[in-house]
Amino acid sequence: MSVSTSVSSAAVSPPPRPGPAQAELLEFVRRVAADAELIASLPLDPEGRTWVRLEGPGGSEAWLIGWPPGTGTGWHDHADSVGAFFTASGELTENSLAARLPTDGWKTLELTDDVDRSRRLPAGRGRAFGRHHVHEVFNESADGHAVSVHAYYPPLPRIRRYSRTGRTLRLEQVEHPEDWQ
C-alpha cells in the first residue's frame, strides 16, 4: 500500500520574519538623531521630559525624547525587548548593571560589587542593549537640555521599575503600554 501526501505551496506560510536586531535599531536611532529638523521640532519643557512617538523599523517602537537639566528615568528595564538609543543633542549618562538578573519571580536582589557600569553619551553617541537590560538614563547638566532617540523591538510589552539602595535592587512597579501612552 502506498500513501502519498502533497502540500500546496499556498498553504504553507513562510516563517515569520524576525524583528530588527540591536544593530539595526542602533543604525535607525543614529540616522534619526542626525535629522536636525526633526530634533529641533521637539517641544522642550523646562521641568519635565517630553516625547514624540516615531515610526520605527520593522514594527519596532521608537521615541524622540527631550530631557530637561537634572531629569532621568530611574532604574528600569524593557523586559523582553531589545533596544538602542542615541543622543542627538546635549549629553546623557547611563548607569547599568552588567549582570543577568532573573527575569521574574523576585522582589529584592542583593547585587555584587562588580556589576555597576557607567557611560557618558554626548551628542553623536549611542548604544544598543539586549533583553532585560537594567539601567537608568539621565541628563546631569545643570543648564542644558538633551535630546535622544530610542527604539525597541518588540514594541514594549512592559517596563519594570526598580529602586536601588546601595547593593539592594528592589522591583517596585510593572508598567504596561496603556500606563504611558
FENRA-V894539 format. One record per helix or strand of 3 or more residues. SS is the DSSP state (alpha for helix, beta for strand). FROM is the first residue (numbers start at 1). TO is the last residue. Records with the same first field share a line. If there is no record, write none. Layout:
SS = FROM-TO / FROM-TO
This chain:
alpha = 9-11 / 22-33 / 36-41 / 57-59 / 177-180
beta = 50-55 / 61-67 / 82-89 / 91-97 / 108-110 / 116-122 / 126-129 / 135-138 / 146-153 / 159-165 / 168-175
